[in-house]
Amino acid sequence: MHFASDNSGPALPQVMEALAKANEGFAMAYGADAIMDEVRQTIREIFEAPEAAVYLVATGTAANSLALATLGEPWQTVFCSSVAHIHMDECNAPEFYSGGAKLTLVGQSDKMTADELRTSIEGEETRGVHGPQRGPVSITQVTEFGTIYTLAEIKSLCEVAKSYDLPVHLDGARFTNAMMALGCSPAEMTWKAGVDAVSFGGTKNGCLGVEAVIFFDPKHAWEFELRRKRGAHLFSKHRYLSAQMQAYLSDDAWKEAATKANANAAHLAGGLQAIEGVSFVYPPQANMMFVAMPRAMHKRLFAAGAEYHIWSGSLEGDDPDEPVEARLVCDWSISIDDINRFLDLAKG
């Protein structure tokens, strides 16, 4: 009954098999391996972007930070939501890799609105040389609260950004979960809506550890390559990144894993919704949900071995009925039996 994170789950069997196969013999280093040529072409086809510059790194933090550093300047500010991963969970890595660019927080929730973004952009470049200059806009999809931007919402944010000649980055750690939930194509959720660069996640959806950085305008390619090397994120034995991504994208494994994770979450959410005393803090739309449950229910679940994170509130307290907020995440590998056992325990 592990619902702590999709980072905690196993890698897909085909990914592990691909790593073993890639381990045979010799291959050119630093991304010059033949597998990477296939990956690059596959991603270009998937995104309908034949000129896109495609790179691999091992972590989402590296993908986001190096992409934003490439899109912006040290004297600029990056516009993001108040709970964006780049703000809350990356230890100032975007500021570090960009050489000092700051973050400007937009709105009070996980999803920025076009009006909020416009107001925040207008609030910068008001002090001339003394203040930060306007820089990239970064959107998270799936958001940090488990909700999803519609295609229209992404397009509206991009239109605002482009009206100020600002590039847009999409943090897609759970990219495929969002795409499958929306029933759209990768292109529709990115460049066709106005996105300039995307961190295309693999790790949370069944890879061992690989993320793709995609620039739809190849003019950014050389600068990214330099920043990746300078930032110590260019793998010498790069084939082990390439092999993961190749297997992930083969035979629709990436789509199937995300579909399974989303279905697991929908099953869990449906069961929880029927239990008295349980409520959702945000509407569950992909594979992550925030749920308020009575303190006694949490204690019962943890005592039986359930693993997940308390997000707000405390298990310490005298009132067994007091709601305590938790985050629950499903990956592709969680069994329906484990979900049903969790639900049975929650019911008491």
N, C-alpha and C positions, 0 to 999 in steps of 0.2 A: 504493500500500500504506500508507494512512494509518489508523492505529489509535490515534492519540494521544488523541483526545477527540471525542465527538459535538458538542462546541462548535465543532469545527474544520470541520465539514462544511457544505455549501451549504444554503440555504433551499429549501423546496419550490417548484416552479414556480408553483403556484397562489397561494402566498403573495406571490411577487413580482408576479404579475399583479394581485392584489388591491390591492397598494400603488399600482401604476400607475393603476388605476381610481379609487382613493380620492383620487388627486392631481388629479382633474378638478374644477374649480370651487371653490366655497367650502363650508365646513362649520363648524358651531358648535364652539367651542374647549372645552378643559378637561373632556372627557368628555361633553359635551352633544350630540355628534354622533349622527346617526340610526343609524350602524353600531353604536355602542356599545349602543343600545337593543336591537338584535337579538342582540348578543353576550350581554348580560345575560340575556335570555330563553332563549337557547339553553343557556347554562350551567345555568340553573335547571332546565331540562327534563332535561338530561343527568344532573344530580346528583339529580333528583327532589326538588328543594328550592325550592318556589315562592316562599318568603319570603327566600331567601338574599341577602345583600349581596355584590355582585360588583364588583371593581375590577381595573384593569390597571396594571402597572408594567413597566419595561423590563428589569429584572435580577432574578435569583433572590435576590441579597443583599438588595435592597430589599424583595422580597416577604416573605422570612423575617423580616427585622429589624423591619419596620413591623408585621407581623402579631403578632409576639411582644411588641412594645412595647404594642400595643393590648390584648393579653390579660393583660399583667402590669403590675406597678408597679415603680418604681425600687428599692424596698427589698426586692424579692423575688429569688429565684433561679430560673433555668430549668433543668429537668432534661433532660439529653440524653446520648447515648452518648459514650464517650471519643473517638471519631473523627468525631463529627458535623460536618457542613459548617459549621454555625454556630459551632463551636469551632475547627476546624482551618483554615478557608479563607475566613473573612469579616472578617478584620482587626479583630475586636472590634466589628463593626457592630451586632450585637444589643445589646451593652452600651451603645454610643453612642446608638442610637436610642431605647432604653428609658430613657435618663437615668441609667444606672448599675447596672441589674440584673446580677447575676453569673450564671455558669453553674455548675451542679453536675454533674459527670460521673458517669454511671451505668455500672457494669460495666467490662469490659476489652476489649470487642469492638465490632462494628458494630451488633449487635442487643441491646437491653436485654431482660432477662426481667422478668416481673412481680415476682418475689421481689427482684431487684436494685433495681428501681424503688421498691418498698415500703421496703426498707432505707435507700435514699438519702433518701426523703421523711421517714422517721422520724428521720434524722440532722439534719434542719434544724428550725428553730423550737425549739431547745433552750436558747437563751441570751436569750430574751425580746427586749427592745428592742436588745440589743447585737449580735444576729446576723441574718443574712438570713432573710426569711420565705419560706414555700413559694410557688412560682409555677408557671407553665405547664410542661407536659411537651411536648417536641418529638421527634417520630419522623421518621426519614428512610426514604423508600420510593421507589425502590430504595435500599438502603443504600450507604454509601461503599465497601464491599467487594464490591458487585455481587450481594448476596443480597437475599432478599425476605422480609418479614414475612408470615406467613399471616394470613388474616382472624381466625382464633382468637387469634393472638398479639397483633394490634392490639386486639382486643376486651378481652383480659386486661389489657393495659397501660392501656387507657382505664378499665376497671373499677377498677383500683388508683387511678388519678388521681382519678376521680370520688368514690371513698370518702373522699378528703381535700378534695373540692370544688375540684379543680384543673382548669383547661381543658387541652385537648390540641390541639397544632398538628402538622400533617403537612407535612414538607418534601417536596413532590412534584416535584422537578426532573425526575425520570424517572418521573413518575406513570403515564403511559400504558404505558410498558414493563412496569411492575409489574402493572398492571391486565390487560393482555393475557396476560401469563405466568400469572396466577392464573385467568383466565377469569371474572372477576367484573365487577360494575358499579361505576361511580364511587361511587354511594351506599353500596354494600356495603363499600367500602374506606375510607369516611370516616364520615359522620354515623350510619349504621346500626350502626357499630362503636363509636361514641362520640366521634369526632373533632369538634372545634368549629370549626376553621379549617384551610384547606389552601392551600399555595402550589402552584398547578396549573401545571406547567411547560410551556412551548411552545418555548423557544429550543433546547434540546438535541434536540428531536424534529422539527425542520424549519421553525421560525419564524426570522425575522431577529433578533428580540429582543423578546419579550413574555412576561410571566408573569401569571397571574390570581391574585388573592387572594380567597378565598371564605370568608365568615363565615356559618355556618348559622343563627346567631341575629342578626337585623338590629340588635339593640341596640348592636352594636359599630360600626355604619356611620359615624356622625358622627365618633366619635373617630378612626377610621382615616382619614377624609377630611382631618381637621385634621393628623394626623401625616404623611400623605403630602404635603400642601402644605408644611407646615413643614420637612419633610425634603428638599424640592426634587425630589420624584419625581412631581409632577403635571404631565404633558405639556400644553403649550398646544395644539399640533397633535396632539391625542389621536387623531384619526381614523387616524393611521398605526399606532398600537397596535391600535385596534379592527379595522382591516382585516386585519391579520395573524391575529388570533384568529378572526375570522369565517371566513376562508379555511381556517384550520387545522381548524376544527370542521365545515366543510361536507363533505358527501359522504364522511364517515368518513375524511378525510385523516389525522387524528391517529391513528386506530387502524391504518390501513394502514402509516403510517410506522413506528410502534412495532413492528408485527408484522414488517415487513421488517428492522428493526434487530435484533430478537431472533433472527430466522431466520439472519441473517448471522453473529451471534455463535455460534449453535448449530452452524453449519457450520464455523466457525473452531475452536470448542472440540472438535468431533468429530474434526477433522483433527489437532489438536495432541495429543489424547489417544492417538492411535495412534503417536506418535513416541517412540522410546526416549529417556529422559532428561528428558522433559517431565512436569511435575506441576502440579496446580492447588492454589493456596494456600487458596482458598475455592471452594466449588462454584458454577460459573457458572449463574445462574438467569435473567438478563435479557440485557442487551447489553454488559455490562462484566465482565471477568474478570482475575484476578491469577494469573500463570503463572510458575513457576520453570523456567528453561531454562539449559542449559550456556552458559558464557561464550562459547565459540567459536561457538555458534549465534547468539547476539546479534550478535557482530561480523560474521558472515556476512550477517545480515539488514540491519544498518545499512549495510554496504558496498554492498548492492544497492539502497539507497534507501528502505527501510522506515522509517516514522515512528511511534514510540510512546515511552512513558516507562519508564525504569528506575525501579523503585519501592524496591527494597532490594538492597543489594550494589553492586558496582562492576564496570565492564568492565575495569578495571585489575587485573592479577593474572597469575600464572604458570600457574595451573591452568586449562586450557581446558574441563575438565569440571565445574568448580565451578558449582553452581546460582546463578543471579542472577534475582531476582524482577522482573517487569515487569507493568505494567497495560496491557491491550488493550481498546479500546472500539470498538464498531461502531455506525455510524449507518445511516440508511435508504439512503444513496446509494452505499455501498461495493459494488463489483461482485463477483460470485462469481469472476470471472477474477482480480481482485486478491487475493482471499482464497486462491485455489488457488496463485497464484504465490508468495505468502508461505509457504504450507505446503510447496511444493516446495523453496523455499530453506531452510526450517527442517530438512527431511529431509537436505539436503546432497547 
